[in-house]
């Protein structure tokens, strides 16, 4: 049966319908605006301002830190690593071993420090930890999962004259780990990092960065980030950089820098140098390896890649978007180090791992990725056979020497940095044995499954901290039983 309507009724119904529709739309708009206003950033953010005084060798800084709680737990205290305090006098853990002291302290042993001048928007703070290396900030109120809280830290970094990650060298100022860094969070809480001289005693999670450096006008800054703005006034310059999804931010400044640069798939690769007679060689190695690793494992995430010649007592040091290359290296070692540190942009910078307990994970992968690059770029003087042969020879020599001197050689890989007896032992386990592990794995499963596993590892763990089990799982899932293989390496049972 059909129902009949007259015209006046229809007009009335239409007017009522339009009014109701307008009310609904207005309400929806209000909800949308409220949602936009209340939306929280889902990653922690550092806004850093740091002013360098060349005469005093100090960096005075502030960190406006926005913490995003992705732990799943209520957090009442935040903990920050104060890596710069490892350079102070009477530190329990020295930043360099006795064997590297002369190479590091070119002007004799001297000291630096990191002092906290104050913390705002908190109910209290203190510096403690195992070696005065941890800043603990008690929040005004706990921050709950998926919520944010903001604090402001003021600090002073005094720089030693030292060829190290943080310090004044003869030609540059190295600003690695130059600000308080939030401790990474695990199932047991915040992970505190003491500054062991073996390896890279750092562990941090990805965050967004906005960094302003206030410098004398003659200085050129190499940094992890993209230059967004530069202003000059009153014999100073202020340079602002940004970097997103990075687990650290570093810089090297100098009044002697020259540069060469090249674009690689939209990333500006810049080589900063002062005493390299063939700068294009280092630039080519950086650009070609960045291109190769991106095509092989997955794309590079950052807009800038700074390769920096500097004073450094070791070969090189990696940070997201920036690597330090020692000015003491010969040509071949310089090329090898550039490629190795570039590989760390994938294995450490983009895919993190626990460098304290599983140092072999990123170092072994970086070494093997370096091998893969040279294997596919025969114009360089390094070969797969040569690299594997050298690593195997060195590892066997380590085993023989330790067996003769100590009666036994610990070849296990599942140990903390503090448990290595020497840099010699650390190098052979983390670098050489790590390299050998990945080469034997590749031989066992073949090139196709090996490359597929590395791509899977990168894709699934980018911007995260990956466990060794997650790494192993990317190869085990290929259908081959590799659990015994991995365990024999990690537990030190395999004979090489």
N, C-alpha and C positions, 0 to 999 in steps of 0.2 A: 504494500500500500504506500503511495507517495504522499508526503506531507506538503501542504501549500503554505507560502509566505507572501505577505504583501510588501510593497516597496518601502514603506516607512519602517517596518520591522527590520528589513534588511539593512537599511542605513544605520539604524540603532545598533544592530549587531556588529556591523563593520567598525563603527566608532569605538565601541567597547573593546573590540579585538585589537585595534590599533593602540589604544591606551594601555592595555595589558602588555602588548608587545614592547612598547616603549619603556615601561617599568622594568620588564625583564632585561632588556638590553642595557639599561642604565645600571641595574644591579650587577650584571655580568661585567660591565666595564669597571665598576668600583672594585669588584673582586680581583680582576686582572691587574689593576693598578696597585692594589694592596699587595698582591703576590709579587709583583715586580719590585716594589719597595722593600719587601721583607726577604727577598732572595739573598742567600748567603753565598759568598765565594767558596767554592768547593776545593780550594787548595790554599795552603798558607802563603803569605806574601811578606817579603822584606822590602821596605823602603829605607835605603841607607844613604846617609850623607856623611862623607869623610873628607876631612881637610888635612893636607900634608904640609908639614913644616920641615923643609929640607935641612935647615941649620940644626934644629933640635932632634931630627930623625924621629919625629912623632906623627902619628895619625890620630886626630881627634874625630870621633864619629858618633852618630846617633843611628839607632835602628828602630824605626817604627814597624813593629812586627804584628801582623794579623795572623793569629793561629786558628786554623780550621781543624776541628776535632773529628778525625776520621778513624779513631781507634775503636769505637764501639763502647768505650768506657767513659765515665765521668772523670774529668781531669781537674785537680785542684792546684797542682804545681806544674810549672814548665821548667825544663832543664836545658841548659845551653852549654855546649863545649866551648871552652876558652883556649883554643889551640895556641894563641900567641903567648900564653903564660908559661909554656914549656921552655921558653928561651930565657927565663929569669934565672938569677943566681940562686943556687941551692935547690933547684928543681930536682925532684926525686928521679924523674926520667929525663935523661939528656936527649936533645933532639938529634945528636949525631954520636956515633960510636967513637971510641978512642982512635981507631984506624983511619977515620975520616976527619978527625979534628983539624989537622993542618990544612986540608983542602977546603974545609968549610970556613974556618976563622982566618982569613987572609991577613987580618991586622992584629992577630992575637986574640985569645979568648975574651969575649966581652958579652954583654947581656942585654936582653930586652924584657918586655913584660906586656900583659894586657890587664888594665885596671878598669874596674866598673865604677863609674862616677855617680851613677844613680839609675833607678828604674821607676817609671811612672805608671800609674793605673794598676797598682798592686797593693797588697796588704803587707808585704815584706819580701826581702831578698837576702841572699847570702852567697858567698863564694866558698866552696868546699870541694868535695870529691877526694879522690885518692891522692891527687897532687895539685891542689888548688886549681883544678882544671874544669870545674863545673859551677855555673851560675844557676842557682835555684830561685825561681820567682814564684811566690805564693799569690795566687789570683784573689781578687776581691770576692768573687763568688766562683764556684766551680763552673766549668764550661762542659756542656753536655754534648753527646754525639751529634754531629752534623750542625753544630753551632760554632760561632766565631767569638774570639775575644782579642782585644788590642792592648798592647803594652808598648812602652817606649824605653829603650835602653841607651844610656849615654856611656861612652867608654873612651879610654886613651890607650893606643897601641904604641909602645916604645920599641923601636926597631934596633936590633943588634947589627953590627957590621958582620955579615955572614952570607956565604954562598948557599942559601937554603930557600925553602918555600916562602918563608916570611923573613925579610931582612933587607938591609942595604948592601948591595954588592958594589964592586968597583965601578960599574958602568950603569947599573940599573937599580930600581927598588922593586923587590918581589913582594907582591901583595896576595899571596895565597893564604886562605884561612884568616883573613884580616878582620873579621867581625865575629861576634858571638853567634854560633850556629846551633839551631835547635837539635837536640839529640834525637836520633831515630827511635821509634817506638816498637817494642816487641811484646810478646805475650807476658814478659816479666817486667814490663815498664820501660822507661826511657833508658837507652843504652849509653853509658858514659864511656868516653874514649880517652884513655891515657895516651900520651905522646911517646910511643915506643919508637926507637930509632930504626928497627926493622920494618920494612914494608911501608904501607900507607895506612896509618892508624886512624882512619876516618870512616864514619858511617852516617849518612844523612839521606833524607828523603826529598823528593822534588818539591819545588816551590816556585813562585813567580818573583822576579826581582825588578826593582827600579833603583838604580844606583847613581848617585851624583858624586863625582870626584872634584874637589876644590884644590887646584894645583897652581904652582908657579907657571907663568905663561910659556916658558921655554920647554916644558915637559910635553912629551907625546905619550899617550896612554894606550897600551894594548890591553883589551879587556875581553871578557867572555861575551859581552852583550853588544847590541846594536846601538850606535850613537844616535840619539834622538834630538839632542839640543846641545849647543855650545855657546856660552856667553863669556865675554871678557870685560873686566872692570877692575880698576885700582890695582893693577899689576897682578891680577889673579885671573884664572879661567875656571869656569864651572862646566863640566861635561856630564850629561845625563845619559845613561844607558838603560836598556831594558832587555830582559831575558826571561822567557817563560818555560815552565816545566823542566827546571834544572835543579840538580842536587847540590850545586855550589856556584859561586861567582868569584872570579879571580881577576887580578890585573897585574901588569908590570909597567912601570913608568920609567922614563929616561929622557934626558936632554940630548941624547946622542943617537936616537933611533932614526934609521932610514927604513923605507918600506918598498916592497913590491907586492903586487896583488893580482888575483885572477878570479873570475867568476866560475863557479862549478854548480850548475843546475840551480842558480838563484842564490847560492851561498857565496858570500865574499870571503875568499881565502886570502889572508894577509900575512906576509912574512916580515917581522920586525927584526932588524939586525943592526950591528954597528961595526963588526970586524970580519964579516964574511965576504971573501973576494969573489965568490960565485953564488950570489943570493938566488939566482934563478934556478939553481939546482935543488936547493931546499924547497923552494916554492913548488917546483914541478913534482917533487916527491910527495908533498902535502896534498896538492891538488889531485894528482893521479890516484893516490891511495884513498882519498875521500870519495872520489868518483867510483873506484872499484868496490869499496866496502858498501857504499850505498846501493850499487847495482847487485851486489852479492847477498847482502843480509837484509837490507831495508833502508829506506831513505833517511838522510841526515835531517835532524829536527830543528837545527838552529840557523839563524840568518847569517852568522859570522863565525869564521874559524880562524883564530889568531895563533900563529906559530911564532914563538918568541925566543930569540937568542938572548941568553942571560947568564949571569954567574950562578952556577949550581954545582954542588959537590958530587952529585950523581949524574947519570946520563940525561934524564929528563923527568918531567912530572906532568901529569894530566889533570885538567879541570874541564868541566863542560865548556865548550867553545874556545878554550885556550889551553895551550901546552907550552911548558918551559923546556928549552933545549940548551944544554950546557955549552958554553963557549969554549970549553977545553977539548971538544971532540975533534977527531980527524974527519976527513971528508966522508969515508965509508961509514964510520960510526954515526956521523951526523945524519946521513940518509936513513940508516937503519932505525935510529932513534925517532926521527920524524915519523916514519911509517908506524912504528910500534905505538907511539903516543896517539897517532891518529886512530889506530884500531881501538884505543881506549875510549874514543868517543862513542863507540858501540857498546863495548864491554867495560863498563863503569859508569859513563856519563848517562847514556840512554837506558841501558839495562844495568841496574845496580846489583850488587851482591855483597855479602858480608866480608869486607876486606880484613876484618879482625880475626875471624875464625876460618875463613875459606879463601885465603889470599890467592891460592892457585887458580881460583875460578875465573877472575878477571885477568890475572897475569898470564895464565896458561892460554886462555882464549886470545888475548892480545898478541902473544908470541906466535900462536899458530895462524892467526889472521895475517900477521906480518909475513910468515912463510908463504901463505897462499898468494899474497900480493906479489912477492918476488917470483914465485913460481909462474905467475901469469904475466910477468913483465921482465923478460929475459935480458933486456937492455942493461939492467942493473947487474952488479957483480955478485949478487947473492943467489944461491940455488937451494932447492929443497933438500937435495942430498947434503950440501954443505952445512945448512942450518941444523938438520937433524943429526948429522955426524958430530958437529961441534957440541951440541947439547948433550948427546949421549956420552961423548968422551968426558965432558966436564962432570956429569952426574956420576959416572963410574969412578972418576978420580976422587970425587967427594966421598963416595962410599968406601973406597979403599983406604983413604987417609984417616977417616973417622974410625974405621974398623981397627986400623993399626994403632992409633993413638989412644982411643977410648975403649977398645975392645968390642965395640958395636957401633952401628950407624942407624939412627932413627930415620926411617924413610917414610913414615906416615905423613899424610897430607892433612888430616883432620885435627889440626892444632892451632892454638891461638898464637898471635904474633909474639906475645911475651914468652912463649915456650921454645922459640928458636934460639939456639945457642949463639949464633953468629950470623952476620950478613951472608957469609959464604954458604952456610947451611940453608938459609932462607932462599937465596937465589937458586940453588940447585933443586929445591923442592917446589917452590912456587912457579918459577920460570921454566927450568929445564925439564923437570918431571911433568909439569903441567903440559908443556909442549909435546913431550913424548906420549902422554896419555891421549891427546887428541889425534896424534898421528896414528897410533895403534887403533884407535876407534875408527878412524877413516878407513884404514886398511881392512878392518873387520867387517864393516857394513857397506863399503863402497862409496864412491864419490856422491852419487845421487842421493842416497839416504842421509849421508853426512851433511850435505848442503841443505837438504830439506829440514833436517833437525835444527841446524843453526838458524835458518829463517823462522822456523816455528818458535824457537826460544826467543828470538828478537821480537816477533809479533806479539807473543803472549805476555811478555814481561817488560815492554817498553815503559819507562818512567816508574818502574817498580823496583823493589829489592827482591831478587830471585834467590831461592834456596838452591842448594846443590841437587836436591831431589827434583825440583822443577826443571833444572838443566838436564839431568839424566832422563827424566820422563819424556823429553822431546825426542830422544833417540830410542828409548825402550818401546815407545808407542808405535814404532815402525815395524813391530812384529818380531824383532830379534831379542833373544834373552841376553841382556847385557848386565844384569844386576851383579853377577859374579865378577865380571870384568871390572866394573867401576869399584866394587868393594875391594878387590885385590890391590888396586892402585891407592885408594884412599887409606886403607889400613896398613899399607906398606908391605904387603905380602908378595907382590909381583917381583920377579927377578928381571932386571934390565941389563 
